[in-house]
């Protein structure tokens, strides 16, 4: 009986693995954009994947290399090169080409500072040092705790005499705050703020926003079957409530805070309409 010889070809295995990755990834990206075009955030899978844009697009940059050197398929290398050029062009326009601001030299310059303190993770001395370094005119804080109001706010009182709010949100200002109210967007328990600040004889409406963060939660699709899905409907309801309030404002408005969304979400696109 002759011995059985098994020959392992590393290059062949590498080519097959690369081919499998390239085709699966390409199909995934094409499928994502088709579903995004049809559903956008109405389909939770698309909304979840969108939170990782542009990170999940970076492998596109290596597709031309894989196609030319490993797969040795010219059409795939060309398609990957075109996709890479489109990706780089989009990222340059989207993230590295700031849009000009239409502001005249006569308009006052206001520096705004917004920070999610993450409850106890941001210590009062660190918060004060950061604010003193930035020297903002208006401060919007989210997820603060009582220690912040007892220590940081007291230390900042001389520079920011106008302070409104209680945990978990607060506004500190160098300018007089003539009105303040607590909001509960969409009727939820989360707290937001709306205030009116008089800046150089001009009343400005400001919103300090903290909306619910989307999360992966169990969902019963059948009495005996539970699957994890990406749930964000509460955030959407709060964003819609905020937009409706902003549309009714007649004075200049400043909105700052922690919106728990990315620029690829439909909620962000809706917020940009106002």
Order of alpha helices (4+ residues) and beta strands (2+ residues): alpha-alpha-alpha-alpha-beta-alpha-beta-beta-beta-beta-beta-beta-beta-beta-alpha-beta-alpha
